[in-house]
Amino acid sequence: MQPEDLVRDHTIYACVMGSRAFGLATGDSDTDRRGVFLAPTPLFWRFEKPPTHVEGPGEERFSWELERFCELALRANPNILECLHSPLVEHVDDTGRELLALRGAFLSRRAHATFTGYALAQRRKLHDDVRTHGAPRWKHAMHLLRLLSSARDLLRTGELTVQVGDGREALLAVKRGEVPWPVVESRFARLAEETDEALRNTPLPAEPDHARVADFLFRTRRASAA
């Protein structure tokens, strides 16, 4: 079975991500599609195992095998957690609905380290751009502000919201380069402080619910083998 066949025939969940899911799309925005496929259990009985991820078929499409997707979600990978909370679902079957019902099991205080760690690493790259080219990549600056806001709100409420809502116009102004870099930097600093403060009072558990996710994966593999 070819990798693209796994996506075509065994996808359990597919959604649109990127600017369209965040509510930041403009006329030239791409449509980024993400998905989860369940490789049939008998494929794991061979020496050559199914792929953990597949690019395509088609442009701007990327899918993960269910086990790999769950592993990354348990580690609070920002891209994976946001994929689970996309408002733009294009396909979901019964197994996919079970996965979506587990969204809360993946959320934990680990999100503070992963979301802010990624954002701050990218922030250093923006500083390098300013030193080298005199300006940052404004689109990246916009998305890092969005990511930090999302992390802060997740830690405050215990729920992950992907869409930016009322923050759309302010973020798009950053993307257009209309906000001076020192102002953007001050927003980064304020959001980082607010995220740290939110961690101290977060309703999120220290760790995700590994047992619940493991049970789901075991039952799904067993059903596939039957």
Beta strands, then each sheet from edge to edge (+ up, - down):
strand 1: 11-17
strand 2: 32-37
strand 3: 53-55
strand 4: 61-65
strand 5: 89-92
sheet 1: 3+ 4- 2- 1+ 5-
end
